[in-house]
Amino acid sequence: MLLIAVVAALAFGGYRALTDGRFRGTHRVRAAESSPTPQPDQATAPTETPASVLADTQWSGQLGDKATLLQFSSAFCAPCRATRRILTEVAEVVPGVTHLEVDAEQHLELVRRVGVLRTPTTLILDAHGAEVTRAAGAPRKEQVLNALAQLGDR
């Protein structure tokens, strides 16, 4: 029985090591889910830019010209400190990129709206504040730079 527990723990640890900090996909923002769907008889308008994740928040006017690294942290999260350091360094060397940090415990409405399940979680937002990709866990500097480079290719 002990052997099974050890193997399960190692498997879970290996899985977390492979997936933590990887940028993959986006998450539907809850405010966007409640937007009305166009009726079939209405003329289809050109696609609008998605609403900013930070709309109606204290950070809405602080978006970067190119991208925003939005970090969700909590007070007793050791990986959050490492993530803060990495994202700050990236924002300093990449022109037009801003790093914003949100205390997840103090801003639960925003956390729920964007679907953050754990800290640290990093969202990369485009110049309009729409989510491009996200990483749960502490990303490495190379991962952040690669995700930003892919944003430039869009």
QUIZIUR-V366940 format. One line per field, one symbol per residue. phi: phi as a letter, one per 40 degrees, with the letter a starting at -180 (. if undefined). A space follows every 10 residues. Layout:
BEGIN
phi=???
END
This chain:
BEGIN
phi=.ccccccccc ccccccccbc gccagbbccd cccccccccc cccccdcccc ccccdgbcbd cbcccbabcb bbbbcbbccc cccdcccccc cccbcgbbbb bbccccbccc dcccgcbabc bbbbbcccgc cbaabchccc dccccccccc cccc
END
